[in-house]
Amino acid sequence: MDILDPYVRLTLIPEAMYSLINVRTLNYGNGETTEEVFESLNVPSGYTKPSFEAFESKLQELFNNQPLQNLRTERDTLLNQTDKYVVADFPHTTPEKKQEWLDYRQALRDLPANTADPSNPVWPTLPTA
């Protein structure tokens, strides 16, 4: 994991701290290693800073889960874009065409559970409108 990556800095570090101590707003410096960033964390008054090991472990867990999160985000976008094809009054040319859209959307919903490598998913084929 690259601690200098903007995504790690802007998203995963706050998410790790929220998961560990239920605080989203915190300040931290521009350290070049996980240890330096951890040491620079300013935890709000009334909260206890977690151990470095807990912080590092949670950060790595979130980082490792990111491909699956990305897959779900893309899948959700595709589901939203195809909502119109499954409303009751959409004018499908045939019942078979309507079923193609229903099957496609089901395959999208099943994708996270059926994907061995979330970094390289096999997306279902988009039906023609």
C-alpha positions in Angstrom: 0.0 0.0 0.0 1.3 3.4 -1.0 0.8 5.8 2.0 1.5 8.7 -0.3 -1.4 7.8 -2.7 -4.0 10.6 -2.5 -6.8 8.1 -2.2 -5.2 6.5 0.8 -4.6 9.9 2.4 -8.0 11.4 1.7 -10.3 8.4 2.1 -8.7 5.3 3.8 -6.9 7.0 6.7 -10.1 8.8 7.9 -12.2 5.6 7.3 -9.7 3.6 9.3 -9.8 6.0 12.2 -13.6 6.1 12.1 -13.7 2.4 12.2 -11.4 2.3 15.2 -12.6 5.2 17.3 -15.7 6.6 15.6 -14.1 9.9 14.6 -14.0 11.1 11.0 -12.6 14.6 11.5 -8.9 14.6 12.4 -5.7 16.2 11.3 -2.5 14.4 10.3 0.8 15.4 8.7 2.4 14.6 5.4 4.6 11.7 6.6 6.1 9.5 4.0 5.5 6.2 5.8 2.6 4.7 7.7 4.5 5.2 10.9 5.1 8.9 10.3 1.4 9.5 9.3 0.3 7.6 12.5 2.6 9.6 14.7 1.2 12.8 13.2 -2.4 11.9 13.9 -4.1 14.4 16.1 -7.1 12.7 17.8 -9.8 15.0 19.2 -10.0 15.5 22.9 -11.9 12.7 24.7 -10.8 10.0 22.3 -8.0 7.6 22.7 -5.6 7.1 19.8 -5.5 3.4 18.8 -2.3 1.4 18.7 -0.2 1.6 15.6 -0.7 -2.1 15.0 -4.5 -1.6 15.1 -4.3 1.4 12.8 -2.0 -0.3 10.3 -4.1 -3.5 10.3 -7.3 -1.6 9.7 -5.7 0.6 6.9 -4.4 -2.6 5.2 -7.8 -4.3 5.5 -9.6 -1.3 3.9 -6.9 -1.1 1.2 -7.3 -4.8 0.4 -11.1 -4.4 0.2 -10.9 -1.5 -2.3 -11.1 -3.6 -5.5 -14.4 -5.1 -4.3 -15.7 -1.7 -3.3 -14.8 -0.3 -6.7 -16.6 -3.2 -8.3 -19.7 -2.5 -6.3 -19.6 1.2 -7.1 -19.4 0.4 -10.9 -22.1 -2.2 -10.6 -24.4 0.2 -8.8 -23.8 2.8 -11.5 -24.8 0.3 -14.2 -27.9 -0.8 -12.2 -28.9 2.9 -11.9 -28.4 3.5 -15.6 -30.6 0.5 -16.5 -33.5 1.1 -14.1 -35.6 2.5 -16.9 -35.6 -0.9 -18.7 -37.3 -2.7 -16.0 -40.2 -0.4 -15.1 -43.6 -2.0 -15.9 -44.5 0.4 -18.7 -41.2 0.4 -20.6 -42.0 -0.5 -24.3 -39.9 -3.6 -24.8 -40.2 -5.0 -28.3 -40.7 -8.5 -27.1 -41.1 -10.3 -23.7 -37.8 -12.0 -24.5 -36.1 -8.5 -24.6 -37.6 -7.6 -21.3 -36.2 -10.9 -19.8 -32.8 -10.1 -21.2 -32.7 -6.9 -19.2 -34.0 -8.7 -16.1 -31.3 -11.3 -16.5 -28.6 -8.7 -17.1 -29.5 -6.8 -13.9 -29.6 -10.0 -11.9 -26.1 -10.9 -13.2 -25.0 -7.4 -12.1 -26.4 -7.9 -8.6 -24.7 -11.3 -8.3 -21.4 -10.1 -9.6 -19.7 -9.4 -6.3 -20.4 -12.9 -5.0 -19.5 -14.6 -8.2 -16.2 -12.7 -8.9 -13.0 -14.5 -7.9 -10.8 -11.4 -8.7 -12.6 -8.1 -8.0 -9.7 -6.3 -9.7 -10.6 -8.0 -12.9 -14.3 -8.8 -13.0 -16.1 -10.4 -15.9 -19.0 -8.0 -16.6 -22.2 -9.4 -18.0 -23.0 -8.4 -21.6 -25.3 -5.4 -21.9 -28.4 -6.2 -23.9 -29.3 -4.0 -26.8 -32.1 -1.5 -26.1 
